[in-house]
């Protein structure tokens, strides 16, 4: 198991139910292959550094994930195809940082 951090930016025109649906779908895809979402940090509406698609703000969510890499292709595919998702970034956390956040213990347990 490895620790990842996924940031998802949803279009600011999407309502709360739409944002929740995107986050739930991401979690379903991760859990389906034996991974787990250890922590979901909802940042809310934030201003962009520059306009994206003629808009100035989006809705940010950061997920800390503990999983094998096998199911991340499906998550990436979903995020690329989702109309509501403006941007996403998935990074593998270094082992030292994952251990500091307590994600490696969660990976071993999950």
VOLUMVO-361671 format. One record per residue (C-alpha): residue in three letters; chain; x, y, z; residue number from 1. Coordinates in steps of 0.1 Angstrom, whole numbers, plus 5000, padded with zeros to 4 digits. Example, Ala and Ser with C-alpha at 12.3 -4.5 7.8 and 13.67 -1.06 7.14 Angstrom:
# VOLUMVO-361671
+------+-------+------+------+------+------+
| resn | chain |    u |    v |    w | resi |
+------+-------+------+------+------+------+
|  ALA |     A | 5123 | 4955 | 5078 |    1 |
|  SER |     A | 5137 | 4989 | 5071 |    2 |
+------+-------+------+------+------+------+
END
This chain:
# VOLUMVO-361671
+------+-------+------+------+------+------+
| resn | chain |    u |    v |    w | resi |
+------+-------+------+------+------+------+
|  UNK |     A | 5000 | 5000 | 5000 |    1 |
|  UNK |     A | 5011 | 5035 | 4993 |    2 |
|  UNK |     A | 4999 | 5069 | 5004 |    3 |
|  UNK |     A | 4986 | 5095 | 4979 |    4 |
|  UNK |     A | 4972 | 5130 | 4980 |    5 |
|  UNK |     A | 4945 | 5139 | 4955 |    6 |
|  UNK |     A | 4933 | 5175 | 4950 |    7 |
|  UNK |     A | 4901 | 5180 | 4930 |    8 |
|  UNK |     A | 4888 | 5214 | 4918 |    9 |
|  UNK |     A | 4851 | 5213 | 4909 |   10 |
|  UNK |     A | 4835 | 5241 | 4888 |   11 |
|  UNK |     A | 4820 | 5269 | 4909 |   12 |
|  UNK |     A | 4786 | 5266 | 4892 |   13 |
|  UNK |     A | 4781 | 5231 | 4906 |   14 |
|  UNK |     A | 4758 | 5229 | 4937 |   15 |
|  UNK |     A | 4768 | 5211 | 4969 |   16 |
|  UNK |     A | 4751 | 5179 | 4959 |   17 |
|  UNK |     A | 4771 | 5178 | 4927 |   18 |
|  UNK |     A | 4804 | 5183 | 4946 |   19 |
|  UNK |     A | 4794 | 5156 | 4971 |   20 |
|  UNK |     A | 4785 | 5132 | 4942 |   21 |
|  UNK |     A | 4820 | 5137 | 4926 |   22 |
|  UNK |     A | 4837 | 5130 | 4960 |   23 |
|  UNK |     A | 4815 | 5100 | 4966 |   24 |
|  UNK |     A | 4823 | 5085 | 4932 |   25 |
|  UNK |     A | 4860 | 5090 | 4938 |   26 |
|  UNK |     A | 4857 | 5072 | 4971 |   27 |
|  UNK |     A | 4837 | 5044 | 4955 |   28 |
|  UNK |     A | 4864 | 5038 | 4928 |   29 |
|  UNK |     A | 4892 | 5037 | 4954 |   30 |
|  UNK |     A | 4874 | 5014 | 4979 |   31 |
|  UNK |     A | 4863 | 4991 | 4950 |   32 |
|  UNK |     A | 4899 | 4979 | 4947 |   33 |
|  UNK |     A | 4907 | 4976 | 4984 |   34 |
|  UNK |     A | 4920 | 5011 | 4990 |   35 |
|  UNK |     A | 4907 | 5036 | 5015 |   36 |
|  UNK |     A | 4902 | 5074 | 5017 |   37 |
|  UNK |     A | 4919 | 5082 | 5050 |   38 |
|  UNK |     A | 4909 | 5118 | 5052 |   39 |
|  UNK |     A | 4888 | 5142 | 5031 |   40 |
|  UNK |     A | 4896 | 5179 | 5036 |   41 |
|  UNK |     A | 4869 | 5201 | 5020 |   42 |
|  UNK |     A | 4885 | 5235 | 5014 |   43 |
|  UNK |     A | 4854 | 5251 | 4998 |   44 |
|  UNK |     A | 4852 | 5279 | 4973 |   45 |
|  UNK |     A | 4886 | 5294 | 4965 |   46 |
|  UNK |     A | 4898 | 5320 | 4940 |   47 |
|  UNK |     A | 4920 | 5308 | 4911 |   48 |
|  UNK |     A | 4954 | 5323 | 4905 |   49 |
|  UNK |     A | 4943 | 5330 | 4869 |   50 |
|  UNK |     A | 4910 | 5326 | 4851 |   51 |
|  UNK |     A | 4901 | 5290 | 4840 |   52 |
|  UNK |     A | 4873 | 5287 | 4814 |   53 |
|  UNK |     A | 4864 | 5323 | 4820 |   54 |
|  UNK |     A | 4858 | 5317 | 4857 |   55 |
|  UNK |     A | 4876 | 5331 | 4887 |   56 |
|  UNK |     A | 4869 | 5305 | 4914 |   57 |
|  UNK |     A | 4863 | 5268 | 4921 |   58 |
|  UNK |     A | 4855 | 5244 | 4949 |   59 |
|  UNK |     A | 4885 | 5226 | 4963 |   60 |
|  UNK |     A | 4887 | 5192 | 4980 |   61 |
|  UNK |     A | 4918 | 5173 | 4991 |   62 |
|  UNK |     A | 4917 | 5136 | 4998 |   63 |
|  UNK |     A | 4944 | 5116 | 5015 |   64 |
|  UNK |     A | 4944 | 5081 | 5000 |   65 |
|  UNK |     A | 4959 | 5048 | 5011 |   66 |
|  UNK |     A | 4959 | 5023 | 4982 |   67 |
|  UNK |     A | 4978 | 5002 | 4957 |   68 |
|  UNK |     A | 4984 | 5019 | 4924 |   69 |
|  UNK |     A | 4961 | 4995 | 4905 |   70 |
|  UNK |     A | 4929 | 5015 | 4908 |   71 |
|  UNK |     A | 4943 | 5049 | 4903 |   72 |
|  UNK |     A | 4940 | 5047 | 4865 |   73 |
|  UNK |     A | 4903 | 5044 | 4868 |   74 |
|  UNK |     A | 4901 | 5074 | 4892 |   75 |
|  UNK |     A | 4922 | 5095 | 4868 |   76 |
|  UNK |     A | 4900 | 5085 | 4839 |   77 |
|  UNK |     A | 4869 | 5095 | 4858 |   78 |
|  UNK |     A | 4883 | 5128 | 4868 |   79 |
|  UNK |     A | 4895 | 5136 | 4832 |   80 |
|  UNK |     A | 4860 | 5128 | 4818 |   81 |
|  UNK |     A | 4839 | 5144 | 4845 |   82 |
|  UNK |     A | 4824 | 5177 | 4832 |   83 |
|  UNK |     A | 4822 | 5192 | 4867 |   84 |
|  UNK |     A | 4859 | 5187 | 4874 |   85 |
|  UNK |     A | 4880 | 5216 | 4863 |   86 |
|  UNK |     A | 4914 | 5203 | 4875 |   87 |
|  UNK |     A | 4928 | 5175 | 4895 |   88 |
|  UNK |     A | 4963 | 5165 | 4908 |   89 |
|  UNK |     A | 4973 | 5132 | 4922 |   90 |
|  UNK |     A | 5007 | 5128 | 4939 |   91 |
|  UNK |     A | 5024 | 5100 | 4957 |   92 |
|  UNK |     A | 5035 | 5111 | 4991 |   93 |
|  UNK |     A | 5071 | 5103 | 5001 |   94 |
|  UNK |     A | 5072 | 5076 | 5028 |   95 |
|  UNK |     A | 5085 | 5101 | 5054 |   96 |
|  UNK |     A | 5056 | 5125 | 5049 |   97 |
|  UNK |     A | 5030 | 5096 | 5047 |   98 |
|  UNK |     A | 5044 | 5083 | 5080 |   99 |
|  UNK |     A | 5042 | 5118 | 5096 |  100 |
|  UNK |     A | 5006 | 5121 | 5086 |  101 |
|  UNK |     A | 4998 | 5086 | 5099 |  102 |
|  UNK |     A | 4989 | 5072 | 5065 |  103 |
|  UNK |     A | 5013 | 5043 | 5064 |  104 |
|  UNK |     A | 4998 | 5028 | 5095 |  105 |
|  UNK |     A | 4964 | 5032 | 5079 |  106 |
|  UNK |     A | 4978 | 5015 | 5047 |  107 |
|  UNK |     A | 4990 | 4986 | 5067 |  108 |
|  UNK |     A | 4957 | 4982 | 5086 |  109 |
|  UNK |     A | 4934 | 4987 | 5055 |  110 |
+------+-------+------+------+------+------+
END
